[in-house]
Amino acid sequence: MTLYIGREASKLWKRVCAETTTEINLLADNWKYILTGLILQYIHGLAARGVHYLHRPGPTLQDAGFFLLPELGEDKAYISETVFTFAFLSFVMWTFHPFIFKSKKIYTVLVWCRVLAFLVASQFLRIITFYSTQLPGPNYHCREGSKLARLPHPESVFEVLLINFPRGITHGCGDLIFSSHMIFTLVFVLTYQKYGTKRCIKQLGWLVAVVQSFLIIASRKHYTVDVTVAWYTVNLVVFFLDKKLPELPDRTGGASFLLPLSTRDKDSKTKEESHKLLNGNSVDPADWRQRTLVNGKTLDDANLVHADATAMNGA
């Protein structure tokens, strides 16, 4: 039993090291896209923080979702965040599964390049939308009488740039249309829908997205319109961007072409090429023609025909 565990641990370590080498090489080629995506995530948070200074609390607007779904209450608002955190962490762990599992379909760096592209495009549209019209926030800390509903004028530029993390993220007001939580949830679900392999998890992902939508409305974090607009906007953004972005290489066929050759593979390939050259064959498979030895000379098919014709004329 101990020997088996040690052997499997050794295989896992080699797999992790090989995958790490591959992903580092990919990161070296794509770090600009990853870094740009992360910077734009910060800019999105900065924009959401900025609109809070413009927020003016007022009466909650009439909303069909508020009428149909009972209010969870301020003490149960954590349920929505719990579901979102579960979906977020589950997706992040899935994107790193190639480091551990032998069966894999994606490259972690490349899939995050696509995910960040989807997020940035959706968030760009979101920023334009919530700066166009500021609605009175329905959340508890955004209502009239709450100290957090309006932010005082910032004392310095650093106060704005630091975004008061994490409270400034979780207690924002005014960034309503459309829901940022639904952007992340839908991008993750759509990405797994395309690159995931488990049908049951795909179905669970869509169920989580639907449940998340209802919980956001029931906890009064967003109006129903914020969630509705997110559903069709994010799907359209992913649909059109997916056609423009380069497709990810499929790893299900076996060993990855991006993985470096081992020493054994290199030696085997060198011996094979030397054997072909000694037999008179080119290394190029397209130039593998049958050679024949005539009068001590190696001839291919064309030269052999010429030699036969010369011999017949001499006879």
C-alpha positions as a Markdown table, in Angstrom:
| # | Residue | x | y | z |
|---|---|---|---|---|
| 1 | Met | 0.0 | 0.0 | 0.0 |
| 2 | Thr | 2.8 | 2.4 | 0.9 |
| 3 | Leu | 4.6 | 1.5 | -2.3 |
| 4 | Tyr | 1.5 | 2.3 | -4.4 |
| 5 | Ile | 0.9 | 5.6 | -2.6 |
| 6 | Gly | 4.5 | 6.6 | -3.2 |
| 7 | Arg | 4.3 | 5.6 | -6.9 |
| 8 | Glu | 1.1 | 7.6 | -7.5 |
| 9 | Ala | 2.6 | 10.6 | -5.6 |
| 10 | Ser | 5.6 | 10.5 | -7.8 |
| 11 | Lys | 3.4 | 10.4 | -10.9 |
| 12 | Leu | 1.3 | 13.3 | -9.6 |
| 13 | Trp | 4.5 | 15.4 | -8.9 |
| 14 | Lys | 5.8 | 14.8 | -12.4 |
| 15 | Arg | 2.4 | 15.7 | -13.9 |
| 16 | Val | 2.4 | 19.0 | -11.8 |
| 17 | Cys | 5.9 | 19.8 | -12.9 |
| 18 | Ala | 5.3 | 19.2 | -16.6 |
| 19 | Glu | 2.0 | 21.2 | -16.5 |
| 20 | Thr | 3.7 | 24.0 | -14.6 |
| 21 | Thr | 6.4 | 24.2 | -17.3 |
| 22 | Thr | 3.8 | 24.3 | -20.0 |
| 23 | Glu | 1.7 | 27.0 | -18.3 |
| 24 | Ile | 4.8 | 29.1 | -17.6 |
| 25 | Asn | 5.7 | 29.0 | -21.3 |
| 26 | Leu | 2.1 | 30.0 | -22.2 |
| 27 | Leu | 2.2 | 32.8 | -19.6 |
| 28 | Ala | 5.4 | 34.2 | -21.0 |
| 29 | Asp | 3.6 | 34.5 | -24.4 |
| 30 | Asn | 0.3 | 35.8 | -23.0 |
| 31 | Trp | 1.2 | 37.8 | -19.9 |
| 32 | Lys | 0.2 | 41.1 | -21.5 |
| 33 | Tyr | -3.4 | 39.9 | -22.0 |
| 34 | Ile | -3.6 | 38.6 | -18.4 |
| 35 | Leu | -2.1 | 41.8 | -16.9 |
| 36 | Thr | -4.4 | 44.0 | -19.1 |
| 37 | Gly | -7.5 | 42.0 | -18.0 |
| 38 | Leu | -6.5 | 42.3 | -14.3 |
| 39 | Ile | -5.9 | 46.1 | -14.6 |
| 40 | Leu | -9.3 | 46.5 | -16.3 |
| 41 | Gln | -10.9 | 44.6 | -13.4 |
| 42 | Tyr | -9.5 | 47.2 | -11.1 |
| 43 | Ile | -10.7 | 50.0 | -13.4 |
| 44 | His | -14.2 | 48.5 | -13.3 |
| 45 | Gly | -14.1 | 48.5 | -9.5 |
| 46 | Leu | -12.9 | 52.1 | -9.6 |
| 47 | Ala | -15.8 | 53.1 | -11.8 |
| 48 | Ala | -18.3 | 51.4 | -9.4 |
| 49 | Arg | -16.7 | 53.2 | -6.5 |
| 50 | Gly | -17.0 | 56.5 | -8.4 |
| 51 | Val | -20.7 | 56.2 | -9.2 |
| 52 | His | -21.3 | 55.7 | -5.5 |
| 53 | Tyr | -20.3 | 59.4 | -5.0 |
| 54 | Leu | -23.1 | 60.3 | -7.5 |
| 55 | His | -25.7 | 58.1 | -5.8 |
| 56 | Arg | -28.8 | 59.8 | -4.4 |
| 57 | Pro | -31.1 | 57.5 | -2.2 |
| 58 | Gly | -34.8 | 57.6 | -2.9 |
| 59 | Pro | -37.9 | 55.5 | -2.8 |
| 60 | Thr | -37.5 | 52.0 | -4.1 |
| 61 | Leu | -38.8 | 51.7 | -7.6 |
| 62 | Gln | -41.8 | 49.5 | -8.5 |
| 63 | Asp | -40.4 | 46.1 | -9.5 |
| 64 | Ala | -42.1 | 42.9 | -10.6 |
| 65 | Gly | -39.5 | 40.7 | -9.0 |
| 66 | Phe | -39.9 | 42.5 | -5.7 |
| 67 | Phe | -43.7 | 41.8 | -5.9 |
| 68 | Leu | -43.3 | 38.1 | -6.8 |
| 69 | Leu | -40.3 | 37.2 | -4.6 |
| 70 | Pro | -40.5 | 37.6 | -0.8 |
| 71 | Glu | -37.8 | 39.7 | 0.7 |
| 72 | Leu | -35.1 | 37.6 | 2.4 |
| 73 | Gly | -34.2 | 40.3 | 4.9 |
| 74 | Glu | -31.0 | 41.9 | 5.8 |
| 75 | Asp | -30.0 | 39.1 | 8.1 |
| 76 | Lys | -30.3 | 36.5 | 5.3 |
| 77 | Ala | -28.6 | 38.5 | 2.5 |
| 78 | Tyr | -25.5 | 36.4 | 2.9 |
| 79 | Ile | -27.2 | 33.5 | 1.2 |
| 80 | Ser | -26.8 | 35.2 | -2.2 |
| 81 | Glu | -23.1 | 35.9 | -1.6 |
| 82 | Thr | -22.6 | 32.3 | -0.4 |
| 83 | Val | -24.0 | 30.9 | -3.7 |
| 84 | Phe | -21.9 | 33.3 | -5.7 |
| 85 | Thr | -18.7 | 32.4 | -3.8 |
| 86 | Phe | -19.4 | 28.7 | -4.3 |
| 87 | Ala | -19.8 | 29.3 | -8.1 |
| 88 | Phe | -16.7 | 31.5 | -8.3 |
| 89 | Leu | -14.4 | 29.2 | -6.3 |
| 90 | Ser | -15.7 | 26.1 | -8.2 |
| 91 | Phe | -14.8 | 27.6 | -11.5 |
| 92 | Val | -11.4 | 28.8 | -10.4 |
| 93 | Met | -10.5 | 25.3 | -9.1 |
| 94 | Trp | -11.7 | 23.8 | -12.4 |
| 95 | Thr | -9.5 | 26.0 | -14.5 |
| 96 | Phe | -6.5 | 24.7 | -12.5 |
| 97 | His | -7.5 | 21.0 | -12.8 |
| 98 | Pro | -4.9 | 20.3 | -15.6 |
| 99 | Phe | -2.2 | 20.6 | -12.9 |
| 100 | Ile | -3.5 | 17.5 | -11.1 |
| 101 | Phe | -5.7 | 15.4 | -13.4 |
| 102 | Lys | -4.3 | 13.2 | -16.2 |
| 103 | Ser | -7.4 | 13.8 | -18.4 |
| 104 | Lys | -7.5 | 17.5 | -19.4 |
| 105 | Lys | -9.0 | 19.6 | -22.2 |
| 106 | Ile | -7.9 | 23.1 | -21.5 |
| 107 | Tyr | -4.8 | 25.2 | -20.8 |
| 108 | Thr | -5.2 | 27.3 | -17.6 |
| 109 | Val | -3.5 | 30.5 | -19.0 |
| 110 | Leu | -5.4 | 30.4 | -22.3 |
| 111 | Val | -8.8 | 29.8 | -20.8 |
| 112 | Trp | -8.3 | 32.8 | -18.4 |
| 113 | Cys | -7.3 | 34.9 | -21.4 |
| 114 | Arg | -10.8 | 34.2 | -22.9 |
| 115 | Val | -12.6 | 34.6 | -19.5 |
| 116 | Leu | -11.0 | 38.0 | -18.9 |
| 117 | Ala | -11.9 | 39.1 | -22.4 |
| 118 | Phe | -15.5 | 38.2 | -21.8 |
| 119 | Leu | -15.5 | 39.9 | -18.4 |
| 120 | Val | -13.9 | 43.1 | -19.7 |
| 121 | Ala | -16.2 | 43.5 | -22.6 |
| 122 | Ser | -19.3 | 43.0 | -20.4 |
| 123 | Gln | -18.0 | 45.3 | -17.7 |
| 124 | Phe | -17.3 | 48.0 | -20.3 |
| 125 | Leu | -20.9 | 48.0 | -21.3 |
| 126 | Arg | -22.0 | 47.9 | -17.6 |
| 127 | Ile | -19.9 | 51.0 | -16.8 |
| 128 | Ile | -21.5 | 52.9 | -19.7 |
| 129 | Thr | -25.0 | 51.8 | -18.6 |
| 130 | Phe | -24.8 | 52.7 | -14.9 |
| 131 | Tyr | -23.2 | 56.0 | -15.5 |
| 132 | Ser | -25.9 | 57.0 | -18.0 |
| 133 | Thr | -28.6 | 56.8 | -15.4 |
| 134 | Gln | -28.3 | 56.5 | -11.6 |
| 135 | Leu | -31.2 | 54.7 | -10.0 |
| 136 | Pro | -31.9 | 54.7 | -6.3 |
| 137 | Gly | -30.4 | 51.6 | -4.8 |
| 138 | Pro | -32.8 | 49.0 | -3.4 |
| 139 | Asn | -30.2 | 47.4 | -1.1 |
| 140 | Tyr | -30.5 | 48.0 | 2.6 |
| 141 | His | -27.4 | 50.2 | 2.9 |
| 142 | Cys | -28.4 | 52.3 | -0.1 |
| 143 | Arg | -31.9 | 53.3 | 1.2 |
| 144 | Glu | -32.8 | 56.7 | 2.7 |
| 145 | Gly | -31.6 | 57.0 | 6.2 |
| 146 | Ser | -28.5 | 54.8 | 5.8 |
| 147 | Lys | -25.1 | 56.4 | 6.5 |
| 148 | Leu | -23.6 | 54.4 | 3.6 |
| 149 | Ala | -26.2 | 55.6 | 1.0 |
| 150 | Arg | -24.2 | 58.7 | 0.2 |
| 151 | Leu | -20.4 | 59.0 | 0.3 |
| 152 | Pro | -18.9 | 62.3 | 1.5 |
| 153 | His | -16.6 | 64.1 | -0.9 |
| 154 | Pro | -13.2 | 62.3 | -1.0 |
| 155 | Glu | -10.4 | 64.0 | 1.0 |
| 156 | Ser | -7.7 | 62.8 | -1.3 |
| 157 | Val | -7.3 | 60.9 | -4.6 |
| 158 | Phe | -5.8 | 57.9 | -2.7 |
| 159 | Glu | -9.2 | 57.5 | -1.0 |
| 160 | Val | -10.8 | 56.9 | -4.4 |
| 161 | Leu | -8.0 | 54.8 | -5.8 |
| 162 | Leu | -7.9 | 52.4 | -2.9 |
| 163 | Ile | -11.7 | 51.8 | -3.3 |
| 164 | Asn | -12.0 | 51.2 | 0.5 |
| 165 | Phe | -11.4 | 47.5 | -0.2 |
| 166 | Pro | -13.3 | 45.2 | 0.6 |
| 167 | Arg | -16.1 | 47.2 | 2.1 |
| 168 | Gly | -16.2 | 49.6 | -0.9 |
| 169 | Ile | -16.9 | 46.5 | -3.1 |
| 170 | Thr | -19.5 | 44.8 | -1.0 |
| 171 | His | -21.3 | 48.0 | 0.1 |
| 172 | Gly | -21.5 | 50.0 | -3.2 |
| 173 | Cys | -24.5 | 51.9 | -4.4 |
| 174 | Gly | -25.6 | 53.2 | -7.8 |
| 175 | Asp | -23.9 | 50.5 | -10.0 |
| 176 | Leu | -27.1 | 48.7 | -10.8 |
| 177 | Ile | -27.7 | 48.1 | -14.5 |
| 178 | Phe | -26.5 | 45.5 | -15.0 |
| 179 | Ser | -25.6 | 43.0 | -12.3 |
| 180 | Ser | -21.8 | 42.4 | -11.9 |
| 181 | His | -22.5 | 39.1 | -10.0 |
| 182 | Met | -24.5 | 37.8 | -13.0 |
| 183 | Ile | -21.6 | 38.8 | -15.4 |
| 184 | Phe | -19.2 | 36.6 | -13.5 |
| 185 | Thr | -21.7 | 33.8 | -13.0 |
| 186 | Leu | -22.8 | 33.6 | -16.6 |
| 187 | Val | -19.3 | 34.0 | -18.1 |
| 188 | Phe | -18.1 | 31.1 | -15.9 |
| 189 | Val | -21.2 | 28.9 | -16.8 |
| 190 | Leu | -20.8 | 29.6 | -20.5 |
| 191 | Thr | -17.1 | 28.8 | -20.4 |
| 192 | Tyr | -17.6 | 25.5 | -18.7 |
| 193 | Gln | -20.5 | 24.8 | -21.1 |
| 194 | Lys | -18.0 | 24.9 | -24.0 |
| 195 | Tyr | -14.9 | 23.4 | -22.4 |
| 196 | Gly | -16.2 | 21.3 | -19.6 |
| 197 | Thr | -16.6 | 17.6 | -19.9 |
| 198 | Lys | -19.2 | 16.6 | -17.3 |
| 199 | Arg | -22.8 | 17.0 | -18.4 |
| 200 | Cys | -24.2 | 17.0 | -14.9 |
| 201 | Ile | -21.9 | 19.9 | -13.9 |
| 202 | Lys | -23.0 | 21.9 | -16.9 |
| 203 | Gln | -26.7 | 21.4 | -15.9 |
| 204 | Leu | -25.8 | 22.3 | -12.3 |
| 205 | Gly | -24.0 | 25.4 | -13.5 |
| 206 | Trp | -27.2 | 26.7 | -15.3 |
| 207 | Leu | -29.2 | 25.8 | -12.2 |
| 208 | Val | -26.9 | 27.8 | -10.0 |
| 209 | Ala | -27.2 | 30.8 | -12.4 |
| 210 | Val | -31.0 | 30.7 | -12.2 |
| 211 | Val | -31.0 | 30.4 | -8.4 |
| 212 | Gln | -28.4 | 33.2 | -8.2 |
| 213 | Ser | -30.7 | 35.4 | -10.2 |
| 214 | Phe | -33.6 | 34.9 | -7.9 |
| 215 | Leu | -31.5 | 35.3 | -4.7 |
| 216 | Ile | -30.1 | 38.6 | -6.0 |
| 217 | Ile | -33.6 | 39.9 | -6.5 |
| 218 | Ala | -34.9 | 38.5 | -3.2 |
| 219 | Ser | -32.1 | 40.0 | -1.2 |
| 220 | Arg | -32.9 | 43.3 | -2.9 |
| 221 | Lys | -29.3 | 43.8 | -4.1 |
| 222 | His | -30.6 | 44.6 | -7.6 |
| 223 | Tyr | -33.8 | 45.4 | -9.5 |
| 224 | Thr | -35.2 | 42.7 | -11.8 |
| 225 | Val | -34.1 | 44.7 | -14.8 |
| 226 | Asp | -30.5 | 44.5 | -13.7 |
| 227 | Val | -30.6 | 40.7 | -13.7 |
| 228 | Thr | -32.6 | 40.5 | -16.9 |
| 229 | Val | -30.3 | 42.8 | -18.9 |
| 230 | Ala | -27.3 | 40.8 | -17.7 |
| 231 | Trp | -28.8 | 37.5 | -19.0 |
| 232 | Tyr | -29.1 | 38.6 | -22.6 |
| 233 | Thr | -26.1 | 41.0 | -22.7 |
| 234 | Val | -23.5 | 38.6 | -21.4 |
| 235 | Asn | -24.8 | 35.8 | -23.6 |
| 236 | Leu | -24.5 | 38.0 | -26.7 |
| 237 | Val | -21.1 | 39.3 | -25.7 |
| 238 | Val | -19.7 | 35.8 | -25.2 |
| 239 | Phe | -21.4 | 34.6 | -28.5 |
| 240 | Phe | -19.8 | 37.3 | -30.6 |
| 241 | Leu | -16.4 | 37.4 | -28.9 |
| 242 | Asp | -16.1 | 33.7 | -29.0 |
| 243 | Lys | -16.2 | 33.8 | -32.8 |
| 244 | Lys | -13.5 | 36.5 | -32.9 |
| 245 | Leu | -11.0 | 35.0 | -30.4 |
| 246 | Pro | -8.7 | 32.2 | -31.5 |
| 247 | Glu | -9.9 | 28.8 | -30.6 |
| 248 | Leu | -8.2 | 26.9 | -27.8 |
| 249 | Pro | -6.2 | 23.8 | -28.8 |
| 250 | Asp | -7.9 | 20.6 | -27.8 |
| 251 | Arg | -5.9 | 18.4 | -25.4 |
| 252 | Thr | -8.3 | 15.4 | -25.3 |
| 253 | Gly | -6.4 | 13.6 | -28.2 |
| 254 | Gly | -3.4 | 12.8 | -26.0 |
| 255 | Ala | -0.1 | 14.4 | -25.3 |
| 256 | Ser | 0.0 | 18.1 | -25.7 |
| 257 | Phe | 2.0 | 19.6 | -28.5 |
| 258 | Leu | 3.0 | 22.4 | -26.1 |
| 259 | Leu | 4.6 | 20.0 | -23.7 |
| 260 | Pro | 8.4 | 19.8 | -24.0 |
| 261 | Leu | 10.0 | 16.6 | -25.2 |
| 262 | Ser | 11.6 | 14.4 | -22.6 |
| 263 | Thr | 15.2 | 13.2 | -23.0 |
| 264 | Arg | 14.0 | 9.8 | -23.9 |
| 265 | Asp | 11.7 | 11.2 | -26.7 |
| 266 | Lys | 14.5 | 13.3 | -28.0 |
| 267 | Asp | 16.9 | 10.4 | -28.2 |
| 268 | Ser | 14.3 | 8.2 | -29.9 |
| 269 | Lys | 13.6 | 10.8 | -32.5 |
| 270 | Thr | 17.3 | 11.3 | -33.2 |
| 271 | Lys | 17.9 | 7.6 | -33.7 |
| 272 | Glu | 14.9 | 7.4 | -36.0 |
| 273 | Glu | 16.1 | 10.2 | -38.2 |
| 274 | Ser | 19.6 | 8.7 | -38.3 |
| 275 | His | 18.2 | 5.3 | -39.3 |
| 276 | Lys | 16.3 | 6.9 | -42.2 |
| 277 | Leu | 19.3 | 8.8 | -43.4 |
| 278 | Leu | 21.4 | 5.6 | -43.4 |
| 279 | Asn | 18.8 | 3.9 | -45.5 |
| 280 | Gly | 18.9 | 6.6 | -48.0 |
| 281 | Asn | 15.6 | 8.2 | -47.0 |
| 282 | Ser | 15.1 | 11.8 | -46.3 |
| 283 | Val | 13.8 | 12.9 | -42.9 |
| 284 | Asp | 10.9 | 14.6 | -44.7 |
| 285 | Pro | 8.1 | 12.0 | -44.9 |
| 286 | Ala | 7.1 | 13.4 | -48.3 |
| 287 | Asp | 10.5 | 12.4 | -49.7 |
| 288 | Trp | 10.3 | 8.7 | -48.6 |
| 289 | Arg | 11.0 | 7.0 | -51.9 |
| 290 | Gln | 12.3 | 3.5 | -52.5 |
| 291 | Arg | 16.0 | 3.4 | -53.2 |
| 292 | Thr | 17.8 | 0.7 | -55.2 |
| 293 | Leu | 21.5 | -0.1 | -55.2 |
| 294 | Val | 22.9 | -0.3 | -58.9 |
| 295 | Asn | 26.6 | -0.6 | -59.6 |
| 296 | Gly | 27.4 | 0.5 | -56.1 |
| 297 | Lys | 25.2 | 3.6 | -56.3 |
| 298 | Thr | 22.0 | 4.3 | -54.6 |
| 299 | Leu | 19.2 | 5.3 | -57.0 |
| 300 | Asp | 15.6 | 6.4 | -56.4 |
| 301 | Asp | 12.8 | 5.3 | -58.7 |
| 302 | Ala | 13.4 | 8.0 | -61.4 |
| 303 | Asn | 17.1 | 7.3 | -61.7 |
| 304 | Leu | 16.4 | 3.6 | -61.8 |
| 305 | Val | 14.2 | 3.9 | -64.8 |
| 306 | His | 17.0 | 6.0 | -66.5 |
| 307 | Ala | 19.6 | 3.4 | -65.7 |
| 308 | Asp | 17.4 | 0.6 | -67.2 |
| 309 | Ala | 16.9 | 2.5 | -70.4 |
| 310 | Thr | 20.7 | 3.1 | -70.7 |
| 311 | Ala | 21.4 | -0.6 | -70.2 |
| 312 | Met | 18.9 | -1.6 | -72.9 |
| 313 | Asn | 20.4 | 0.9 | -75.4 |
| 314 | Gly | 23.8 | -0.5 | -74.7 |
| 315 | Ala | 22.6 | -4.0 | -75.4 |
